[in-house]
C-alpha cells in the first residue's frame, strides 16, 4: 500500500500538505481561533488554486473541533463552496461517517491522545 495520500496530504481534491500531519498531532478539542493562530498561514491547494487555512476557516460555522476529521470536513465544505462543490458532498462526510474505519484508512485519525 502506498503512502502517497499521507505524504501529500491530499483529500477529496484538496492538498493539505504538512498541515494534515500537524492537525492529526494537535491536541483536541481546539477552537477555530487557536487553529488560525497556530496554522492559519498554511496553504491549501484545491482546483489549481491555493487558499490559506485562515481564509477557509473564516467561512466555517463551527467554533470548536473535537478531532482532526472535523477540521478536514469544515475545510472541504469551505473550499467546496468556493470551487463549486464538485468533489465535496454536503457536510464533507463521504469519507468519515461510513462507520467502516475509513478515517484510519484515509489517515485523518488523531495521532496523539
N, C-alpha and C positions, 0 to 999 in steps of 0.2 A: 504494500500500500504506500502511496506517495504522500509526502508531507507538503505538496505544493500549496494547498489551501492554508496550512498553518504558516508556511514560510512567507507567503504573500498576503495573508490576512484577507482573502477575497471571499465575500459572501453576497449572494444574490446580485451580482453585478457591481458591487461596491468593494473597492480595495481599501481595507483598514490599515494595512502595513503593520508597523511595530505597535500601533495603538491597540490592536487586538490582544496581544500578549499583556500589555500594560493594563488593559481593562480586566483581563482574567485574573491578574495578580493583585489588583486593587482590593482593599478591604471594603466590604459592604455591610450594611446599607450605606449609600452615598447620595448626597444631594446633587442636583444639576449644577449648582454654584461651585461645589467642590470639584466636580469633573471639569468644568470650564476653567477654574483656576489652575488645575494641575495639567490638563491635557487639551485645553481649548485651542492651542496653536497647531495641533496635529492636522495634517491634510488628509482628506478622504478623496478618493478618485471614483467617479461614477459617470458613466456615459461619456468618457473623454474630457470631462471637466473635473476640476478639483474644488473642494469646499472645506473650510475649517470646521472642526468638530464644534467649536463655539457657535458658529452660524447655524449648523444643523440642530443643535440643542435649543437654540432660541425658538424654534418652531415646535418644540416638544410640549405636550400637555402635562407631562409628569413633572413632579418636583423632586422625587426620590426614586432610587432604584435599589432593589434587593439583590440583584445578581447581574452578571455581565450580559446575559442574553436580553434583558430588558433594555439595556443601553443600546445593544445592537438593533433591537426591534424599533426603538424610537428613532435611531439614526436612519434606518431603512425607510421608515414611514416618512420622515422629513425629506430625505433625498428622493423618495418616490414621488412626492408631491411636486418637487422641483423638476424632475426629469420625466414627468408624465405617468409615473407609476407602472411602467411596463414590466418590471421584474419583481415588484413587491405587492403582495396581496394586502388587503386591509388588515392592519394590525401587525404586518410583517411576521405572521405566525406560521408560515408554511413549513418552516423547519423546526420550530421549537415546541409546539404543543401536541405533537403526534403521540406522545406517551411511549415511544419506542426507543428511547435512548438517543435520539438524533442529536441532542445537544452535545453529547460526548463525541459522537462521530464527526460533527462539523466543528468541534473544537471551541465551543463557546461556554463550556462549563468552567466553574471557578477553579483556579489553580491553588489558591490558599484558602484556609477557612478562618 
